[in-house]
């Protein structure tokens, strides 16, 4: 499971239980199922709580782990 922190209420949510990926593609705030007006209900798969030990992976962490720099596709200017 992949988790993220809701940009509205701050709780931890699973990317598969909400519209996380469509929000990322649209570059809009990522919302949990309870805060997303299209769902508007917590799923009940786990408690709706703030993060406790949630690990956020930064680009520099990945580059350090890989031992090389990485390119993020789709973030640059169009040619």
Backbone as XML, in Angstrom:
<?xml version="1.0"?>
<chain id="A" units="angstrom">
  <residue number="1" name="UNK">
    <atom name="N" x="0.835" y="-1.182" z="0.000"/>
    <atom name="CA" x="0.000" y="0.000" z="0.000"/>
    <atom name="C" x="0.878" y="1.243" z="0.000"/>
  </residue>
  <residue number="2" name="UNK">
    <atom name="N" x="0.438" y="2.265" z="-0.733"/>
    <atom name="CA" x="1.128" y="3.547" z="-0.770"/>
    <atom name="C" x="0.273" y="4.568" z="-0.038"/>
  </residue>
  <residue number="3" name="UNK">
    <atom name="N" x="0.896" y="5.255" z="0.876"/>
    <atom name="CA" x="0.186" y="6.231" z="1.702"/>
    <atom name="C" x="0.628" y="7.647" z="1.385"/>
  </residue>
  <residue number="4" name="UNK">
    <atom name="N" x="-0.254" y="8.605" z="1.677"/>
    <atom name="CA" x="0.064" y="10.022" z="1.556"/>
    <atom name="C" x="-0.699" y="10.762" z="2.645"/>
  </residue>
  <residue number="5" name="UNK">
    <atom name="N" x="-0.357" y="12.025" z="2.829"/>
    <atom name="CA" x="-1.035" y="12.851" z="3.818"/>
    <atom name="C" x="-2.016" y="13.762" z="3.093"/>
  </residue>
  <residue number="6" name="UNK">
    <atom name="N" x="-3.271" y="13.743" z="3.516"/>
    <atom name="CA" x="-4.318" y="14.570" z="2.914"/>
    <atom name="C" x="-3.950" y="16.043" z="3.045"/>
  </residue>
  <residue number="7" name="UNK">
    <atom name="N" x="-4.084" y="16.787" z="1.947"/>
    <atom name="CA" x="-3.710" y="18.201" z="1.981"/>
    <atom name="C" x="-4.747" y="19.069" z="2.690"/>
  </residue>
  <residue number="8" name="UNK">
    <atom name="N" x="-5.923" y="18.519" z="2.998"/>
    <atom name="CA" x="-6.954" y="19.302" z="3.691"/>
    <atom name="C" x="-6.985" y="19.008" z="5.193"/>
  </residue>
  <residue number="9" name="UNK">
    <atom name="N" x="-7.154" y="17.741" z="5.569"/>
    <atom name="CA" x="-7.307" y="17.413" z="6.994"/>
    <atom name="C" x="-6.021" y="16.883" z="7.631"/>
  </residue>
  <residue number="10" name="UNK">
    <atom name="N" x="-5.065" y="16.452" z="6.806"/>
    <atom name="CA" x="-3.788" y="15.986" z="7.332"/>
    <atom name="C" x="-3.740" y="14.514" z="7.708"/>
  </residue>
  <residue number="11" name="UNK">
    <atom name="N" x="-4.826" y="13.764" z="7.506"/>
    <atom name="CA" x="-4.805" y="12.349" z="7.869"/>
    <atom name="C" x="-4.037" y="11.531" z="6.838"/>
  </residue>
  <residue number="12" name="UNK">
    <atom name="N" x="-3.681" y="10.325" z="7.214"/>
    <atom name="CA" x="-2.990" y="9.402" z="6.316"/>
    <atom name="C" x="-4.038" y="8.643" z="5.508"/>
  </residue>
  <residue number="13" name="UNK">
    <atom name="N" x="-3.812" y="8.534" z="4.204"/>
    <atom name="CA" x="-4.739" y="7.839" z="3.315"/>
    <atom name="C" x="-3.957" y="6.926" z="2.372"/>
  </residue>
  <residue number="14" name="UNK">
    <atom name="N" x="-4.623" y="5.914" z="1.876"/>
    <atom name="CA" x="-4.057" y="4.986" z="0.907"/>
    <atom name="C" x="-4.394" y="5.500" z="-0.499"/>
  </residue>
  <residue number="15" name="UNK">
    <atom name="N" x="-3.413" y="5.534" z="-1.383"/>
    <atom name="CA" x="-3.635" y="6.054" z="-2.736"/>
    <atom name="C" x="-4.691" y="5.265" z="-3.508"/>
  </residue>
  <residue number="16" name="UNK">
    <atom name="N" x="-4.892" y="4.013" z="-3.162"/>
    <atom name="CA" x="-5.853" y="3.172" z="-3.880"/>
    <atom name="C" x="-7.294" y="3.371" z="-3.419"/>
  </residue>
  <residue number="17" name="UNK">
    <atom name="N" x="-7.509" y="4.107" z="-2.342"/>
    <atom name="CA" x="-8.851" y="4.248" z="-1.783"/>
    <atom name="C" x="-9.466" y="5.623" z="-2.019"/>
  </residue>
  <residue number="18" name="UNK">
    <atom name="N" x="-8.878" y="6.383" z="-2.931"/>
    <atom name="CA" x="-9.356" y="7.733" z="-3.200"/>
    <atom name="C" x="-8.951" y="8.123" z="-4.621"/>
  </residue>
  <residue number="19" name="UNK">
    <atom name="N" x="-9.027" y="9.387" z="-4.936"/>
    <atom name="CA" x="-8.672" y="9.887" z="-6.277"/>
    <atom name="C" x="-7.266" y="10.498" z="-6.291"/>
  </residue>
  <residue number="20" name="UNK">
    <atom name="N" x="-6.341" y="9.899" z="-5.563"/>
    <atom name="CA" x="-4.976" y="10.416" z="-5.447"/>
    <atom name="C" x="-4.307" y="10.620" z="-6.811"/>
  </residue>
  <residue number="21" name="UNK">
    <atom name="N" x="-4.304" y="9.574" z="-7.641"/>
    <atom name="CA" x="-3.540" y="9.633" z="-8.897"/>
    <atom name="C" x="-4.138" y="10.626" z="-9.885"/>
  </residue>
  <residue number="22" name="UNK">
    <atom name="N" x="-5.436" y="10.747" z="-9.952"/>
    <atom name="CA" x="-6.015" y="11.746" z="-10.842"/>
    <atom name="C" x="-5.698" y="13.156" z="-10.353"/>
  </residue>
  <residue number="23" name="UNK">
    <atom name="N" x="-5.659" y="13.357" z="-9.040"/>
    <atom name="CA" x="-5.278" y="14.660" z="-8.494"/>
    <atom name="C" x="-3.815" y="14.975" z="-8.815"/>
  </residue>
  <residue number="24" name="UNK">
    <atom name="N" x="-2.943" y="13.982" z="-8.705"/>
    <atom name="CA" x="-1.535" y="14.195" z="-9.043"/>
    <atom name="C" x="-1.374" y="14.566" z="-10.515"/>
  </residue>
  <residue number="25" name="UNK">
    <atom name="N" x="-2.100" y="13.877" z="-11.396"/>
    <atom name="CA" x="-2.013" y="14.179" z="-12.827"/>
    <atom name="C" x="-2.523" y="15.579" z="-13.142"/>
  </residue>
  <residue number="26" name="UNK">
    <atom name="N" x="-3.552" y="15.997" z="-12.436"/>
    <atom name="CA" x="-4.125" y="17.338" z="-12.644"/>
    <atom name="C" x="-3.382" y="18.417" z="-11.865"/>
  </residue>
  <residue number="27" name="UNK">
    <atom name="N" x="-2.438" y="17.990" z="-11.031"/>
    <atom name="CA" x="-1.665" y="18.895" z="-10.173"/>
    <atom name="C" x="-2.593" y="19.711" z="-9.271"/>
  </residue>
  <residue number="28" name="UNK">
    <atom name="N" x="-3.575" y="19.004" z="-8.680"/>
    <atom name="CA" x="-4.487" y="19.600" z="-7.713"/>
    <atom name="C" x="-4.192" y="18.999" z="-6.340"/>
  </residue>
  <residue number="29" name="UNK">
    <atom name="N" x="-4.702" y="19.587" z="-5.257"/>
    <atom name="CA" x="-4.441" y="19.029" z="-3.931"/>
    <atom name="C" x="-4.906" y="17.580" z="-3.815"/>
  </residue>
  <residue number="30" name="UNK">
    <atom name="N" x="-4.100" y="16.764" z="-3.137"/>
    <atom name="CA" x="-4.466" y="15.359" z="-2.920"/>
    <atom name="C" x="-5.313" y="15.278" z="-1.651"/>
  </residue>
  <residue number="31" name="UNK">
    <atom name="N" x="-6.500" y="14.690" z="-1.797"/>
    <atom name="CA" x="-7.461" y="14.638" z="-0.699"/>
    <atom name="C" x="-7.784" y="13.206" z="-0.325"/>
  </residue>
  <residue number="32" name="UNK">
    <atom name="N" x="-8.018" y="12.981" z="0.960"/>
    <atom name="CA" x="-8.456" y="11.665" z="1.423"/>
    <atom name="C" x="-9.900" y="11.441" z="0.977"/>
  </residue>
  <residue number="33" name="UNK">
    <atom name="N" x="-10.393" y="10.244" z="1.147"/>
    <atom name="CA" x="-11.758" y="9.927" z="0.714"/>
    <atom name="C" x="-12.802" y="10.762" z="1.460"/>
  </residue>
  <residue number="34" name="UNK">
    <atom name="N" x="-12.554" y="11.112" z="2.707"/>
    <atom name="CA" x="-13.510" y="11.910" z="3.482"/>
    <atom name="C" x="-13.547" y="13.366" z="3.012"/>
  </residue>
  <residue number="35" name="UNK">
    <atom name="N" x="-12.421" y="13.924" z="2.617"/>
    <atom name="CA" x="-12.355" y="15.330" z="2.203"/>
    <atom name="C" x="-12.682" y="15.540" z="0.728"/>
  </residue>
  <residue number="36" name="UNK">
    <atom name="N" x="-12.557" y="14.512" z="-0.079"/>
    <atom name="CA" x="-12.848" y="14.610" z="-1.504"/>
    <atom name="C" x="-14.363" y="14.710" z="-1.690"/>
  </residue>
  <residue number="37" name="UNK">
    <atom name="N" x="-14.868" y="15.814" z="-2.251"/>
    <atom name="CA" x="-16.320" y="15.960" z="-2.391"/>
    <atom name="C" x="-16.957" y="14.915" z="-3.310"/>
  </residue>
  <residue number="38" name="UNK">
    <atom name="N" x="-16.170" y="14.273" z="-4.171"/>
    <atom name="CA" x="-16.715" y="13.230" z="-5.047"/>
    <atom name="C" x="-16.944" y="11.927" z="-4.296"/>
  </residue>
  <residue number="39" name="UNK">
    <atom name="N" x="-16.268" y="11.739" z="-3.147"/>
    <atom name="CA" x="-16.442" y="10.529" z="-2.336"/>
    <atom name="C" x="-17.178" y="10.894" z="-1.046"/>
  </residue>
  <residue number="40" name="UNK">
    <atom name="N" x="-16.613" y="11.861" z="-0.312"/>
    <atom name="CA" x="-17.221" y="12.441" z="0.899"/>
    <atom name="C" x="-17.561" y="11.437" z="1.999"/>
  </residue>
  <residue number="41" name="UNK">
    <atom name="N" x="-16.785" y="10.343" z="2.080"/>
    <atom name="CA" x="-17.012" y="9.362" z="3.142"/>
    <atom name="C" x="-15.718" y="8.599" z="3.387"/>
  </residue>
  <residue number="42" name="UNK">
    <atom name="N" x="-15.337" y="8.483" z="4.658"/>
    <atom name="CA" x="-14.163" y="7.691" z="5.002"/>
    <atom name="C" x="-14.483" y="6.222" z="4.753"/>
  </residue>
  <residue number="43" name="UNK">
    <atom name="N" x="-13.566" y="5.481" z="4.203"/>
    <atom name="CA" x="-13.789" y="4.100" z="3.774"/>
    <atom name="C" x="-13.849" y="3.084" z="4.906"/>
  </residue>
  <residue number="44" name="UNK">
    <atom name="N" x="-13.230" y="3.368" z="6.040"/>
    <atom name="CA" x="-13.277" y="2.456" z="7.177"/>
    <atom name="C" x="-12.287" y="1.309" z="7.126"/>
  </residue>
  <residue number="45" name="UNK">
    <atom name="N" x="-11.392" y="1.299" z="6.146"/>
    <atom name="CA" x="-10.384" y="0.233" z="6.048"/>
    <atom name="C" x="-9.352" y="0.327" z="7.171"/>
  </residue>
  <residue number="46" name="UNK">
    <atom name="N" x="-9.125" y="1.527" z="7.683"/>
    <atom name="CA" x="-8.241" y="1.783" z="8.819"/>
    <atom name="C" x="-8.673" y="3.112" z="9.425"/>
  </residue>
  <residue number="47" name="UNK">
    <atom name="N" x="-8.225" y="3.424" z="10.659"/>
    <atom name="CA" x="-8.659" y="4.661" z="11.318"/>
    <atom name="C" x="-8.201" y="5.913" z="10.568"/>
  </residue>
  <residue number="48" name="UNK">
    <atom name="N" x="-9.030" y="6.940" z="10.619"/>
    <atom name="CA" x="-8.701" y="8.231" z="10.027"/>
    <atom name="C" x="-7.877" y="9.008" z="11.042"/>
  </residue>
  <residue number="49" name="UNK">
    <atom name="N" x="-6.553" y="8.974" z="10.870"/>
    <atom name="CA" x="-5.632" y="9.557" z="11.851"/>
    <atom name="C" x="-4.540" y="10.365" z="11.158"/>
  </residue>
  <residue number="50" name="UNK">
    <atom name="N" x="-3.941" y="11.297" z="11.914"/>
    <atom name="CA" x="-2.785" y="12.020" z="11.378"/>
    <atom name="C" x="-1.583" y="11.081" z="11.290"/>
  </residue>
  <residue number="51" name="UNK">
    <atom name="N" x="-0.572" y="11.455" z="10.518"/>
    <atom name="CA" x="0.586" y="10.563" z="10.350"/>
    <atom name="C" x="1.348" y="10.354" z="11.653"/>
  </residue>
  <residue number="52" name="UNK">
    <atom name="N" x="1.775" y="9.138" z="11.840"/>
    <atom name="CA" x="2.629" y="8.780" z="12.971"/>
    <atom name="C" x="3.752" y="7.939" z="12.400"/>
  </residue>
  <residue number="53" name="UNK">
    <atom name="N" x="4.856" y="8.574" z="12.106"/>
    <atom name="CA" x="5.978" y="7.856" z="11.537"/>
    <atom name="C" x="5.866" y="7.652" z="10.037"/>
  </residue>
  <residue number="54" name="UNK">
    <atom name="N" x="4.998" y="8.446" z="9.371"/>
    <atom name="CA" x="4.871" y="8.367" z="7.917"/>
    <atom name="C" x="6.187" y="8.810" z="7.293"/>
  </residue>
  <residue number="55" name="UNK">
    <atom name="N" x="6.726" y="7.995" z="6.427"/>
    <atom name="CA" x="7.989" y="8.307" z="5.772"/>
    <atom name="C" x="7.695" y="8.891" z="4.402"/>
  </residue>
  <residue number="56" name="UNK">
    <atom name="N" x="8.170" y="10.106" z="4.195"/>
    <atom name="CA" x="8.029" y="10.760" z="2.905"/>
    <atom name="C" x="9.353" y="10.623" z="2.176"/>
  </residue>
  <residue number="57" name="UNK">
    <atom name="N" x="9.302" y="10.092" z="0.996"/>
    <atom name="CA" x="10.508" y="9.851" z="0.217"/>
    <atom name="C" x="10.808" y="11.083" z="-0.628"/>
  </residue>
  <residue number="58" name="UNK">
    <atom name="N" x="11.962" y="11.682" z="-0.402"/>
    <atom name="CA" x="12.384" y="12.843" z="-1.168"/>
    <atom name="C" x="13.268" y="12.409" z="-2.325"/>
  </residue>
  <residue number="59" name="UNK">
    <atom name="N" x="13.345" y="13.238" z="-3.346"/>
    <atom name="CA" x="14.175" y="12.941" z="-4.510"/>
    <atom name="C" x="15.617" y="12.688" z="-4.089"/>
  </residue>
  <residue number="60" name="UNK">
    <atom name="N" x="16.138" y="13.510" z="-3.182"/>
    <atom name="CA" x="17.528" y="13.347" z="-2.740"/>
    <atom name="C" x="17.746" y="12.000" z="-2.047"/>
  </residue>
  <residue number="61" name="UNK">
    <atom name="N" x="16.719" y="11.498" z="-1.348"/>
    <atom name="CA" x="16.824" y="10.181" z="-0.708"/>
    <atom name="C" x="16.944" y="9.081" z="-1.753"/>
  </residue>
  <residue number="62" name="UNK">
    <atom name="N" x="16.141" y="9.172" z="-2.800"/>
    <atom name="CA" x="16.175" y="8.170" z="-3.864"/>
    <atom name="C" x="17.514" y="8.216" z="-4.584"/>
  </residue>
  <residue number="63" name="UNK">
    <atom name="N" x="17.988" y="9.424" z="-4.885"/>
    <atom name="CA" x="19.276" y="9.570" z="-5.573"/>
    <atom name="C" x="20.416" y="9.019" z="-4.732"/>
  </residue>
  <residue number="64" name="UNK">
    <atom name="N" x="20.370" y="9.244" z="-3.437"/>
    <atom name="CA" x="21.392" y="8.706" z="-2.541"/>
    <atom name="C" x="21.348" y="7.185" z="-2.525"/>
  </residue>
  <residue number="65" name="UNK">
    <atom name="N" x="20.145" y="6.631" z="-2.467"/>
    <atom name="CA" x="19.974" y="5.178" z="-2.445"/>
    <atom name="C" x="20.468" y="4.555" z="-3.747"/>
  </residue>
  <residue number="66" name="UNK">
    <atom name="N" x="20.156" y="5.205" z="-4.890"/>
    <atom name="CA" x="20.573" y="4.682" z="-6.186"/>
    <atom name="C" x="22.046" y="4.940" z="-6.495"/>
  </residue>
  <residue number="67" name="UNK">
    <atom name="N" x="22.596" y="5.986" z="-5.891"/>
    <atom name="CA" x="23.973" y="6.358" z="-6.182"/>
    <atom name="C" x="24.111" y="7.145" z="-7.468"/>
  </residue>
  <residue number="68" name="UNK">
    <atom name="N" x="23.019" y="7.704" z="-7.941"/>
    <atom name="CA" x="23.046" y="8.527" z="-9.152"/>
    <atom name="C" x="21.837" y="9.447" z="-9.154"/>
  </residue>
  <residue number="69" name="UNK">
    <atom name="N" x="21.906" y="10.493" z="-9.986"/>
    <atom name="CA" x="20.764" y="11.395" z="-10.058"/>
    <atom name="C" x="19.678" y="10.793" z="-10.943"/>
  </residue>
  <residue number="70" name="UNK">
    <atom name="N" x="18.463" y="11.265" z="-10.712"/>
    <atom name="CA" x="17.321" y="10.779" z="-11.474"/>
    <atom name="C" x="16.678" y="11.934" z="-12.205"/>
  </residue>
  <residue number="71" name="UNK">
    <atom name="N" x="15.962" y="11.632" z="-13.257"/>
    <atom name="CA" x="15.224" y="12.638" z="-14.014"/>
    <atom name="C" x="13.749" y="12.427" z="-13.735"/>
  </residue>
  <residue number="72" name="UNK">
    <atom name="N" x="13.058" y="13.525" z="-13.443"/>
    <atom name="CA" x="11.616" y="13.458" z="-13.227"/>
    <atom name="C" x="10.957" y="13.860" z="-14.536"/>
  </residue>
  <residue number="73" name="UNK">
    <atom name="N" x="10.303" y="12.928" z="-15.179"/>
    <atom name="CA" x="9.704" y="13.128" z="-16.479"/>
    <atom name="C" x="8.427" y="13.943" z="-16.338"/>
  </residue>
  <residue number="74" name="UNK">
    <atom name="N" x="8.245" y="14.897" z="-17.246"/>
    <atom name="CA" x="7.019" y="15.687" z="-17.268"/>
    <atom name="C" x="7.045" y="16.933" z="-16.417"/>
  </residue>
  <residue number="75" name="UNK">
    <atom name="N" x="8.178" y="17.274" z="-15.823"/>
    <atom name="CA" x="8.257" y="18.454" z="-14.973"/>
    <atom name="C" x="9.003" y="19.613" z="-15.636"/>
  </residue>
  <residue number="76" name="UNK">
    <atom name="N" x="9.641" y="19.364" z="-16.760"/>
    <atom name="CA" x="10.404" y="20.409" z="-17.419"/>
    <atom name="C" x="9.564" y="21.188" z="-18.403"/>
  </residue>
  <residue number="77" name="UNK">
    <atom name="N" x="10.185" y="22.174" z="-19.053"/>
    <atom name="CA" x="9.503" y="22.956" z="-20.081"/>
    <atom name="C" x="9.405" y="22.136" z="-21.356"/>
  </residue>
  <residue number="78" name="UNK">
    <atom name="N" x="8.339" y="22.349" z="-22.072"/>
    <atom name="CA" x="8.146" y="21.645" z="-23.335"/>
    <atom name="C" x="9.129" y="22.183" z="-24.368"/>
  </residue>
  <residue number="79" name="UNK">
    <atom name="N" x="9.642" y="21.290" z="-25.205"/>
    <atom name="CA" x="10.627" y="21.700" z="-26.218"/>
    <atom name="C" x="9.949" y="22.281" z="-27.430"/>
  </residue>
</chain>
